[in-house]
């Protein structure tokens, strides 16, 4: 697993990427099969996840994940996000058929856990846990 700190990392295409990111902006134009990142004060952007995607996993603090899904891809989604004022949410574009349930949403707005599917029968998984960050699926 590589480590990247204080900068910008841009990758045109990659099948599998595993890394620790700190104060880094990661942009992957096309992701083939797998992304696994631990993030601190970072943003991970996947512009296009292929229809062969297997998994995306992110653990983070003060970090966001943005993923553009292939239109033919179906995936499970499992998020566990701690948040405060406007952070820690899952956003899914209206162009995707999405079903999920909120497992926990404390009255004090401290945690938000969601589990479900995007598309039909899942062939991939997206698992994100963290504090003060958002997940956006486009």
BELBEL-V787609 format. One record per backbone hydrogen bond with DSSP energy under -1.0 kcal/mol. CO is the residue of the C=O (numbers start at 0). NH is the residue of the N-H. Records with the same first field share a line. If there is no record, write none. Layout:
CO->NH ; NH
//
This chain:
1->19
3->21
6->24
8->26
10->28
11->29
13->31
14->32 ; 33
16->35
17->1
18->37
19->3
20->39
21->5
22->6
23->42
24->8
25->44
26->10
27->46
29->13
30->49
32->53 ; 54
33->16
34->56
35->18
36->58
37->20
38->60
39->22
41->63
42->25
43->65
44->27
45->67
47->30
49->52
53->124
54->34
55->126
56->36
57->128
58->38
59->130
60->40
63->43
64->135
65->45
66->137
67->48
69->72
73->122
74->117
75->125
76->115
77->127
78->113
79->129
80->111
81->131
83->86
88->134
90->136
92->95
96->118
98->116
100->114
103->112
105->108
109->82
111->80
112->102
113->78
114->100
115->76
116->98
117->74
123->75
124->55
125->77
126->57
127->79
128->59
129->81
130->61
133->64
134->90
135->66
136->92
//
